[in-house]
Structure formats: C-alpha cells, structure tokens
Amino acid sequence: MGQENGAISLENLIGDQIDEWFITGASEINDNGYILATGYNRCSGTSNHQLLLRPIPEPGTAGLLLVALAGSSCWRRRRYLLGGASG
C-alpha cells in the first residue's frame, strides 16, 4: 500500500472518504499534479463518476521548504548587514 517502485496508490489521495470511493481507472494528469480518475461510490452504488484527485505534499516536503526559506532569509540578511547588498 502507498508507494511502491515510485508509484503512488490513487486511493491514498482520496483522504477521509476512502471507504466511500473505489477508483476504477485514471486517464490524465496535468502540470499541477491533478489526476482525472473514474470510480464508483460504494455507499450509493452509483458508478462512472469522474473524480479530480489533488495530491497533498508530504509533511517532510513542507518542512524542507520552510528550512530552505529560513536559510535563504538568513543569508540575505547577513549579506545586507555586511554591506554586500547591491540594491
């Protein structure tokens, strides 16, 4: 379950409604990472729904971004304080 060989299970992108939906296929993915999938609702029994799945970044990714931004800010401040800022 989850990530195997670089692939991510689409069911993991459904979130809290995992018990309600079953994905039968995925047809496209756009540049923003949104995935167009088809599936059916287990509760109502209806099928052939189009689903738009949006990946959520892992917490580690967000933490790494915050560390990079903090490091960049410290570097720019140090350059400024040492008189190396050109503009």
C-alpha atoms as one frame of an Amber mdcrd trajectory, in Angstrom:
protein
   0.000   0.000   0.000   1.211   3.551  -0.585   4.337   3.962  -2.646   5.944
   1.031  -4.443   8.556   1.425  -7.163   7.881   5.169  -7.369   4.133   4.699
  -7.909   1.564   6.179  -5.545  -1.751   4.464  -4.871  -4.551   6.761  -6.035
  -6.761   5.561  -3.189  -4.390   7.374  -0.809  -5.307  10.697  -2.463  -8.991
  10.352  -1.568  -8.328  11.075   2.104 -11.114  10.618   4.648 -13.587   9.311
   2.074 -11.510   6.208   1.242 -14.301   3.891   2.437 -16.854   5.542   0.131
 -14.998   5.501  -3.193 -13.330   2.864  -5.349 -11.153   4.075  -8.221 -11.520
   2.043 -11.402  -9.057   3.963 -13.570  -7.057   7.106 -14.140  -6.843   8.801
 -17.516  -4.869  12.042 -17.231  -2.615  14.145 -15.036  -1.952  17.864 -15.542
   1.089  20.038 -14.812  -0.257  20.905 -11.347  -0.448  17.228 -10.377  -4.234
  16.923 -10.532  -5.335  13.455 -11.621  -8.526  12.762 -13.578  -9.878   9.393
 -12.482 -13.063   7.360 -12.749 -14.680   5.396  -9.973 -17.829   4.455  -8.156
 -19.356   5.298  -4.828 -19.609   2.223  -2.600 -22.298   3.740  -0.370 -24.769
   4.725  -3.075 -23.756   2.066  -5.590 -23.544   4.612  -8.384 -20.745   4.194
 -10.906 -18.920   6.029 -13.667 -18.121   9.159 -11.685 -15.332  11.469 -12.806
 -13.031  12.271  -9.895 -10.427  15.026  -9.708  -7.721  13.975  -7.272  -5.310
  16.538  -5.872  -2.066  15.273  -4.348  -1.194  16.663  -0.927   2.505  17.254
  -0.245   4.111  15.113   2.413   4.836  16.886   5.716   8.561  16.395   5.115
   8.321  18.367   1.883   6.724  21.339   3.637   9.354  21.199   6.385  12.161
  21.172   3.849  10.660  24.194   2.120  10.494  26.099   5.429  14.134  25.283
   6.205  15.190  26.455   2.733  13.260  29.728   3.098  14.729  30.371   6.561
  18.249  29.684   5.280  17.752  31.988   2.325  16.450  34.759   4.607  19.432
  34.428   6.950  21.857  34.513   4.022  20.262  37.652   2.555  20.208  39.376
   5.954  23.874  38.555   6.532  24.803  39.919   3.112  22.869  43.086   3.866
  24.486  43.563   7.285  27.978  43.027   5.853  27.344  45.686   3.217  27.207
  43.284   0.291  23.714  44.259  -0.836  23.759  45.910  -4.212  20.213  47.070
  -4.379
